[in-house]
Amino acid sequence: MALAWLVDVFRMLYIRSMSRSATLPPIRVAPETKASVEAVLREGESLTQFIEGAVCREAEFRAEQNAAVARAK
C-alpha cells in the first residue's frame, strides 16, 4: 500500500519536472532482468520512469541511513 503511494508521488514529481538537466549513465542488464522489470511496470509507466523512481528511493534511503548513523555517533 505504501509502495503504491510512493510510486504515485514519484510519478507526479516526474510529470512536474519534465525538463531534465542531468542524465544517469546507461546500464547493461541481463535480458531476463529487463524482462522481469518490464513485467511489473504499471499501466502507462515507462521503463525510464521505473528506473528513476527506484534510483530516487534508493538515494533517499541511503541518505536516511547516513543520517541515522551520524546521530548514533
C-alpha positions as CSV (number, residue, x, y, z in Angstrom):
1,M,0.0,0.0,0.0
2,A,2.7,2.5,1.0
3,L,4.8,1.5,-2.0
4,A,1.9,2.3,-4.4
5,W,1.6,5.7,-2.7
6,L,5.3,6.3,-3.2
7,V,5.1,5.3,-6.9
8,D,2.2,7.8,-7.4
9,V,4.3,10.6,-5.7
10,F,7.3,9.9,-7.9
11,R,5.1,9.8,-10.9
12,M,3.7,13.2,-10.1
13,L,7.2,14.6,-9.4
14,Y,8.3,13.2,-12.7
15,I,5.4,14.9,-14.6
16,R,6.1,18.2,-12.8
17,S,9.8,18.2,-13.7
18,M,9.7,17.3,-17.3
19,S,12.8,19.4,-18.1
20,R,15.8,17.3,-17.3
21,S,19.2,18.8,-16.8
22,A,21.2,15.7,-16.0
23,T,21.4,12.1,-17.1
24,L,22.5,8.9,-15.5
25,P,24.8,6.5,-17.2
26,P,23.2,3.8,-19.2
27,I,23.5,0.3,-17.6
28,R,23.6,-3.1,-19.1
29,V,21.5,-5.9,-17.6
30,A,20.7,-9.4,-18.5
31,P,17.7,-9.8,-20.8
32,E,16.0,-11.7,-18.0
33,T,16.4,-8.7,-15.7
34,K,14.9,-6.3,-18.2
35,A,12.0,-8.7,-18.9
36,S,11.3,-9.1,-15.2
37,V,11.2,-5.3,-14.7
38,E,9.0,-4.7,-17.8
39,A,6.6,-7.4,-16.4
40,V,5.9,-5.3,-13.3
41,L,5.5,-1.9,-14.9
42,R,2.2,-0.2,-14.1
43,E,-0.2,0.9,-16.8
44,G,1.3,4.0,-18.6
45,E,4.6,3.7,-16.7
46,S,7.8,3.7,-18.8
47,L,11.0,1.8,-18.0
48,T,12.7,5.2,-17.6
49,Q,10.1,6.2,-15.0
50,F,10.5,3.0,-13.1
51,I,14.3,3.3,-13.0
52,E,14.2,7.0,-12.0
53,G,11.8,6.1,-9.1
54,A,14.0,3.2,-8.0
55,V,17.1,5.4,-8.1
56,C,15.4,8.2,-6.2
57,R,14.1,5.9,-3.5
58,E,17.5,4.2,-3.0
59,A,19.2,7.6,-2.7
60,E,16.7,8.8,-0.2
61,F,17.0,5.5,1.8
62,R,20.8,5.8,1.9
63,A,20.6,9.4,3.0
64,E,18.3,8.4,5.8
65,Q,20.7,5.6,6.7
66,N,23.7,8.0,6.8
67,A,21.7,10.4,9.0
68,A,20.9,7.6,11.4
69,V,24.5,6.5,11.6
70,A,25.6,10.1,12.2
71,R,23.0,10.5,15.0
72,A,24.2,7.3,16.6
73,K,27.8,8.5,16.9
